[in-house]
Amino acid sequence: MADEEQNYVEILDEEGNVTRCEIYDVIDMDDKTYALLLPLSESEEDDDAEVIVMEYIEEGEDGYFQNIDDDEEFQRVCEYIQSLEDDEEENEE
């Protein structure tokens, strides 16, 4: 049960609303770690489900998620994620 709880996090938006998310995937890019978070209110079968991309930062034994404020960095991360998805689709064919 403890492992199952580690797959979920709660994040706050700018308005102070709490969203419970599943940690869908974690990727490393440019010496940083990014997490793909899937809000639990979205259906896993929904192809249009909004994925939240955040930077994951570890400090000692603690870790936290941080918004990606730099638009260029965010775009590079999204392009990298898309390239991984494209590679996965090619391997399935």
Secondary structure by P-SEA (a helix, b strand, c coil): caaaaaabbbbbcccbbbbbbccccccccccbbbbbbbcccccccccccbbbbbbbbbccccccccccccaaaaaaaaaaaaaaaaaaaaaac
